[in-house]
Amino acid sequence: MSQARTERADAVRNRRAILAATEELLAAHRPRDVSIEQVALAAGVGKGTVFHRFGSRMGLMTALMIERAQALTEAVSSGPPPLGPGAPDRERLLAFLDAVIEVVGRNKSLLAELAFSGAAEPVAPDKGSAAAEGAAAGEGAAAGEGTAAGEGTAAGEGTAKDGHRDDHPVYRFWHGHISALIAVQRPDVDAEMIAHVLLGALHSEPILACLAADGPARPAAAVRALACAILDAPRVGATGTDP
């Protein structure tokens, strides 16, 4: 029993050391220039330890992004309104979009790496990651708490068929929460595709350049305007547009 506890403690320390080393390397290098060998050396562990824990380089990068985004996941699941349960769906949606843009602004290079490298390198689950478990749990529950948004639109359902970006837990959670909040307010629109469009815009070069140069204010205002236009647009029924 004591040996098992020691092994678990060693695993936790190794995971923290590996993620901390990755953070330090990313502060000085682009994600694409950070290798497993560099991370292992900086963390003081063997290369095999990194692979055993995270499965691949993409698994490591994904685990780090989940760690960075965990505070937002927790705020949506159990935090105070407007991000957390209790606020009107419109307020929750706009607050969440603001928060996502804030996270994207702080993690531009890492998110770009996850978006464009995922097709070539599959993601293996991070063994023993509480953050990953929280993100997965949030996907099924956060958007639906206190609202009908969760019915039939569980986060990530049907979103990972073709696009590799959809395979990442952070993206699945963000997409699921946004699409659910849109669907409950506008069941007449394609909420899943609209959520993809809103999130996809944040990976475009002009938006990333604006975030780097001026911060999140302009992109956040633009995304809020788009979301409000969608929510306030005339409803489309079976026979046409209602007055």
GURO-246442 format. One record per residue (C-alpha): x, y, z; chain. Coordinates in steps of 0.2 Angstrom, whole numbers, plus 5000, padded with zeros to 4 digits. Layout:
REM GURO-246442
(node (X; Y; Z); "A"),
...
REM end
This chain:
REM GURO-246442
(node (5000; 5000; 5000); "A"),
(node (5014; 5012; 5005); "A"),
(node (5023; 5008; 4989); "A"),
(node (5008; 5011; 4978); "A"),
(node (5005; 5028; 4987); "A"),
(node (5023; 5032; 4983); "A"),
(node (5022; 5028; 4965); "A"),
(node (5006; 5038; 4963); "A"),
(node (5015; 5053; 4972); "A"),
(node (5029; 5051; 4960); "A"),
(node (5018; 5051; 4945); "A"),
(node (5009; 5067; 4951); "A"),
(node (5026; 5075; 4953); "A"),
(node (5032; 5070; 4936); "A"),
(node (5016; 5076; 4928); "A"),
(node (5018; 5093; 4936); "A"),
(node (5036; 5094; 4932); "A"),
(node (5033; 5090; 4914); "A"),
(node (5019; 5103; 4912); "A"),
(node (5030; 5116; 4921); "A"),
(node (5044; 5112; 4909); "A"),
(node (5033; 5113; 4894); "A"),
(node (5026; 5130; 4900); "A"),
(node (5044; 5137; 4902); "A"),
(node (5049; 5131; 4885); "A"),
(node (5034; 5138; 4877); "A"),
(node (5038; 5155; 4885); "A"),
(node (5054; 5155; 4874); "A"),
(node (5049; 5145; 4859); "A"),
(node (5035; 5142; 4847); "A"),
(node (5025; 5126; 4851); "A"),
(node (5031; 5118; 4835); "A"),
(node (5049; 5120; 4840); "A"),
(node (5047; 5111; 4857); "A"),
(node (5051; 5093; 4856); "A"),
(node (5048; 5078; 4869); "A"),
(node (5066; 5077; 4871); "A"),
(node (5068; 5095; 4876); "A"),
(node (5053; 5093; 4888); "A"),
(node (5060; 5078; 4896); "A"),
(node (5077; 5086; 4899); "A"),
(node (5070; 5101; 4906); "A"),
(node (5058; 5091; 4918); "A"),
(node (5072; 5080; 4923); "A"),
(node (5063; 5064; 4918); "A"),
(node (5066; 5051; 4905); "A"),
(node (5058; 5053; 4887); "A"),
(node (5049; 5037; 4890); "A"),
(node (5040; 5045; 4906); "A"),
(node (5033; 5059; 4895); "A"),
(node (5027; 5047; 4882); "A"),
(node (5019; 5035; 4896); "A"),
(node (5010; 5050; 4904); "A"),
(node (5004; 5059; 4888); "A"),
(node (5006; 5047; 4874); "A"),
(node (5013; 5059; 4861); "A"),
(node (5018; 5077; 4859); "A"),
(node (5001; 5082; 4854); "A"),
(node (4994; 5073; 4870); "A"),
(node (5006; 5084; 4880); "A"),
(node (5001; 5100; 4872); "A"),
(node (4982; 5096; 4873); "A"),
(node (4985; 5092; 4892); "A"),
(node (4993; 5109; 4894); "A"),
(node (4979; 5118; 4885); "A"),
(node (4966; 5109; 4896); "A"),
(node (4976; 5114; 4911); "A"),
(node (4976; 5132; 4906); "A"),
(node (4957; 5132; 4901); "A"),
(node (4952; 5122; 4917); "A"),
(node (4947; 5138; 4926); "A"),
(node (4934; 5143; 4913); "A"),
(node (4927; 5125; 4913); "A"),
(node (4925; 5126; 4932); "A"),
(node (4917; 5143; 4930); "A"),
(node (4904; 5137; 4918); "A"),
(node (4900; 5121; 4928); "A"),
(node (4899; 5128; 4945); "A"),
(node (4904; 5146; 4946); "A"),
(node (4893; 5162; 4949); "A"),
(node (4883; 5169; 4935); "A"),
(node (4884; 5175; 4921); "A"),
(node (4897; 5162; 4916); "A"),
(node (4890; 5149; 4929); "A"),
(node (4872; 5143; 4930); "A"),
(node (4858; 5155; 4935); "A"),
(node (4860; 5169; 4922); "A"),
(node (4848; 5170; 4907); "A"),
(node (4855; 5160; 4892); "A"),
(node (4859; 5176; 4882); "A"),
(node (4870; 5183; 4896); "A"),
(node (4878; 5166; 4898); "A"),
(node (4882; 5165; 4880); "A"),
(node (4889; 5182; 4878); "A"),
(node (4900; 5181; 4894); "A"),
(node (4906; 5164; 4888); "A"),
(node (4911; 5171; 4871); "A"),
(node (4921; 5185; 4880); "A"),
(node (4930; 5172; 4891); "A"),
(node (4934; 5161; 4877); "A"),
(node (4942; 5176; 4868); "A"),
(node (4952; 5180; 4883); "A"),
(node (4959; 5163; 4884); "A"),
(node (4963; 5162; 4866); "A"),
(node (4972; 5179; 4867); "A"),
(node (4983; 5172; 4881); "A"),
(node (4986; 5155; 4872); "A"),
(node (4987; 5160; 4853); "A"),
(node (5002; 5150; 4848); "A"),
(node (4997; 5134; 4858); "A"),
(node (4979; 5134; 4851); "A"),
(node (4986; 5137; 4833); "A"),
(node (4997; 5122; 4836); "A"),
(node (4983; 5111; 4842); "A"),
(node (4972; 5117; 4828); "A"),
(node (4984; 5113; 4813); "A"),
(node (4994; 5099; 4820); "A"),
(node (4980; 5087; 4826); "A"),
(node (4977; 5079; 4810); "A"),
(node (4995; 5072; 4808); "A"),
(node (4997; 5067; 4826); "A"),
(node (4983; 5059; 4836); "A"),
(node (4980; 5064; 4854); "A"),
(node (4982; 5051; 4868); "A"),
(node (4973; 5054; 4885); "A"),
(node (4983; 5061; 4899); "A"),
(node (4983; 5047; 4912); "A"),
(node (4978; 5053; 4929); "A"),
(node (4973; 5071; 4924); "A"),
(node (4960; 5079; 4935); "A"),
(node (4959; 5093; 4923); "A"),
(node (4955; 5082; 4908); "A"),
(node (4941; 5073; 4919); "A"),
(node (4934; 5090; 4923); "A"),
(node (4933; 5095; 4905); "A"),
(node (4925; 5079; 4900); "A"),
(node (4912; 5080; 4914); "A"),
(node (4909; 5098; 4909); "A"),
(node (4905; 5094; 4891); "A"),
(node (4889; 5084; 4896); "A"),
(node (4883; 5095; 4909); "A"),
(node (4889; 5113; 4909); "A"),
(node (4878; 5120; 4895); "A"),
(node (4862; 5111; 4901); "A"),
(node (4862; 5116; 4920); "A"),
(node (4847; 5127; 4924); "A"),
(node (4841; 5127; 4906); "A"),
(node (4835; 5115; 4892); "A"),
(node (4851; 5119; 4882); "A"),
(node (4858; 5102; 4886); "A"),
(node (4844; 5092; 4878); "A"),
(node (4849; 5084; 4862); "A"),
(node (4865; 5095; 4861); "A"),
(node (4877; 5087; 4873); "A"),
(node (4894; 5095; 4870); "A"),
(node (4904; 5088; 4856); "A"),
(node (4890; 5076; 4849); "A"),
(node (4892; 5075; 4830); "A"),
(node (4906; 5088; 4830); "A"),
(node (4921; 5077; 4828); "A"),
(node (4917; 5067; 4812); "A"),
(node (4929; 5076; 4800); "A"),
(node (4938; 5091; 4808); "A"),
(node (4954; 5086; 4819); "A"),
(node (4951; 5102; 4829); "A"),
(node (4935; 5095; 4836); "A"),
(node (4945; 5080; 4843); "A"),
(node (4952; 5091; 4857); "A"),
(node (4943; 5091; 4873); "A"),
(node (4944; 5110; 4875); "A"),
(node (4937; 5113; 4858); "A"),
(node (4923; 5100; 4861); "A"),
(node (4918; 5109; 4877); "A"),
(node (4918; 5126; 4870); "A"),
(node (4909; 5121; 4855); "A"),
(node (4896; 5111; 4864); "A"),
(node (4892; 5125; 4877); "A"),
(node (4891; 5138; 4864); "A"),
(node (4880; 5128; 4852); "A"),
(node (4869; 5122; 4867); "A"),
(node (4866; 5140; 4872); "A"),
(node (4862; 5146; 4855); "A"),
(node (4850; 5131; 4852); "A"),
(node (4839; 5134; 4867); "A"),
(node (4836; 5152; 4861); "A"),
(node (4835; 5149; 4843); "A"),
(node (4830; 5131; 4839); "A"),
(node (4827; 5136; 4821); "A"),
(node (4845; 5139; 4817); "A"),
(node (4860; 5127; 4814); "A"),
(node (4867; 5130; 4831); "A"),
(node (4882; 5118; 4829); "A"),
(node (4888; 5126; 4813); "A"),
(node (4886; 5143; 4820); "A"),
(node (4897; 5138; 4835); "A"),
(node (4910; 5131; 4823); "A"),
(node (4910; 5148; 4813); "A"),
(node (4911; 5158; 4829); "A"),
(node (4926; 5148; 4836); "A"),
(node (4934; 5146; 4819); "A"),
(node (4935; 5164; 4816); "A"),
(node (4946; 5166; 4832); "A"),
(node (4960; 5155; 4823); "A"),
(node (4960; 5167; 4808); "A"),
(node (4976; 5176; 4805); "A"),
(node (4968; 5194; 4806); "A"),
(node (4960; 5190; 4822); "A"),
(node (4976; 5182; 4829); "A"),
(node (4986; 5197; 4824); "A"),
(node (4973; 5209; 4832); "A"),
(node (4974; 5199; 4848); "A"),
(node (4993; 5200; 4848); "A"),
(node (4994; 5219; 4844); "A"),
(node (4979; 5226; 4853); "A"),
(node (4971; 5213; 4864); "A"),
(node (4954; 5206; 4865); "A"),
(node (4943; 5221; 4865); "A"),
(node (4939; 5222; 4846); "A"),
(node (4937; 5204; 4842); "A"),
(node (4926; 5202; 4858); "A"),
(node (4915; 5216; 4852); "A"),
(node (4914; 5209; 4835); "A"),
(node (4909; 5191; 4841); "A"),
(node (4896; 5198; 4853); "A"),
(node (4889; 5208; 4839); "A"),
(node (4888; 5193; 4828); "A"),
(node (4880; 5182; 4842); "A"),
(node (4867; 5196; 4845); "A"),
(node (4863; 5197; 4827); "A"),
(node (4860; 5178; 4826); "A"),
(node (4849; 5178; 4842); "A"),
(node (4839; 5193; 4836); "A"),
(node (4837; 5189; 4818); "A"),
(node (4819; 5185; 4812); "A"),
(node (4814; 5167; 4815); "A"),
(node (4813; 5156; 4801); "A"),
(node (4798; 5144; 4801); "A"),
(node (4793; 5129; 4790); "A"),
(node (4784; 5141; 4778); "A"),
(node (4796; 5156; 4778); "A"),
(node (4801; 5170; 4789); "A"),
(node (4789; 5176; 4803); "A"),
(node (4786; 5194; 4804); "A"),
REM end
